[in-house]
Amino acid sequence: MNLKPKVMAKSAVKILKIEPLTHDDIILEDWLNILLGNACVHVLSKEDVPGYVHGRIDEEMIGIHYNGGNIYVCGPPPMMEEIGGELDFIGFPPDLVVKEEF
């Protein structure tokens, strides 16, 4: 899969926001949804809730939801390492990955 990022204006940066576990773990959900609209994709790994993406972050999921710009990844260290490995495997540019661990 070729996921080379599209050239976009900074004001049009798209984000795949990756959240672990359950809906209750999403931080600043309302604010992010207002700010980013449908550019913000919350992925729940432990809970299947209508209106949210459920599952593991992998090449297929990124291919479906990524539409250019940065990917923001937030989660515990083991999840961050797994997603980082997946992004490396598919050749995603590391300078477009924003990480926040907790």
Backbone torsions as a table, in degrees:
resi	resn	phi	psi	omega
1	MET	NA	136.2	178.8
2	ASN	-102.5	111.3	-178.9
3	LEU	-112.5	35.6	178.3
4	LYS	-60.5	131.0	-175.8
5	PRO	-67.5	148.8	175.9
6	LYS	-78.8	149.8	175.5
7	VAL	-79.1	123.6	-176.1
8	MET	-138.7	154.3	173.0
9	ALA	-67.1	150.4	-179.0
10	LYS	-57.4	-32.9	-179.1
11	SER	-71.8	-10.6	-177.9
12	ALA	-111.2	19.0	-178.9
13	VAL	-61.8	133.1	178.2
14	LYS	-102.5	147.6	-175.8
15	ILE	-132.2	132.6	166.8
16	LEU	-99.3	103.7	-176.5
17	LYS	-90.8	122.3	-173.2
18	ILE	-108.2	119.3	-179.6
19	GLU	-117.0	143.3	178.8
20	PRO	-86.7	165.2	164.7
21	LEU	63.3	-103.7	-168.9
22	THR	-124.8	172.1	178.5
23	HIS	-57.7	-37.3	-179.4
24	ASP	-65.4	-16.5	-179.7
25	ASP	-85.6	-8.0	-178.5
26	ILE	-70.9	127.4	-178.5
27	ILE	-98.8	131.8	176.9
28	LEU	55.9	38.2	-175.6
29	GLU	-57.3	-50.6	-177.6
30	ASP	-60.4	-45.4	-179.4
31	TRP	-61.8	-45.7	179.7
32	LEU	-64.3	-39.1	179.3
33	ASN	-66.8	-38.0	176.3
34	ILE	-67.0	-46.3	-177.0
35	LEU	-67.2	-43.4	-171.1
36	LEU	-108.6	-13.8	-178.9
37	GLY	58.7	-137.4	-177.3
38	ASN	-76.4	2.7	175.0
39	ALA	-77.4	-12.0	-180.0
40	CYS	-101.6	117.3	-179.3
41	VAL	-115.0	116.4	177.7
42	HIS	-91.2	126.1	179.9
43	VAL	-112.5	119.5	-179.5
44	LEU	-102.3	123.6	-176.4
45	SER	-90.3	-23.1	-173.9
46	LYS	-113.4	-3.8	-174.3
47	GLU	-142.6	134.4	178.6
48	ASP	-103.3	103.6	-176.2
49	VAL	-117.9	130.8	177.9
50	PRO	-53.5	135.8	179.4
51	GLY	91.4	-3.5	179.6
52	TYR	-124.1	151.6	175.5
53	VAL	-78.9	137.2	-179.0
54	HIS	-124.3	138.1	174.3
55	GLY	136.2	-163.3	-180.0
56	ARG	-97.3	144.9	176.9
57	ILE	-77.6	115.7	179.1
58	ASP	-143.4	-177.8	-177.1
59	GLU	-56.9	-42.5	-178.7
60	GLU	-63.8	-46.7	-178.8
61	MET	-63.6	-42.6	178.6
62	ILE	-63.5	-41.5	178.4
63	GLY	-60.7	-34.2	-179.7
64	ILE	-75.1	-43.4	-169.5
65	HIS	-101.0	-19.6	-176.9
66	TYR	-81.5	128.7	179.2
67	ASN	-134.3	30.1	175.3
68	GLY	113.4	155.4	177.4
69	GLY	87.4	-157.2	-176.3
70	ASN	-82.1	157.3	167.6
71	ILE	-114.1	125.1	178.0
72	TYR	-101.6	124.3	-176.8
73	VAL	-119.7	125.8	-178.8
74	CYS	-133.9	127.7	179.1
75	GLY	170.8	-178.2	179.3
76	PRO	-71.4	157.2	-175.3
77	PRO	-49.7	-44.3	-179.7
78	PRO	-61.5	-39.3	178.0
79	MET	-66.9	-41.7	-179.9
80	MET	-61.2	-41.9	178.9
81	GLU	-64.6	-42.0	180.0
82	GLU	-64.0	-46.6	-179.4
83	ILE	-68.0	-39.9	176.8
84	GLY	-59.1	-41.3	177.3
85	GLY	-63.7	-40.8	178.8
86	GLU	-64.9	-43.4	178.8
87	LEU	-64.4	-40.3	175.7
88	ASP	-62.1	-44.2	-177.5
89	PHE	-58.8	-40.2	-178.3
90	ILE	-88.8	0.9	176.0
91	GLY	79.2	27.0	179.1
92	PHE	-71.6	133.6	-177.5
93	PRO	-60.9	119.7	-177.7
94	PRO	-60.4	-26.9	-179.1
95	ASP	-72.6	-7.3	176.5
96	LEU	-102.6	6.6	179.7
97	VAL	-105.2	121.3	177.4
98	VAL	-105.9	123.8	-175.2
99	LYS	-115.6	140.7	173.5
100	GLU	-139.3	113.9	-178.9
101	GLU	-97.3	154.2	173.0
102	PHE	-136.6	NA	NA
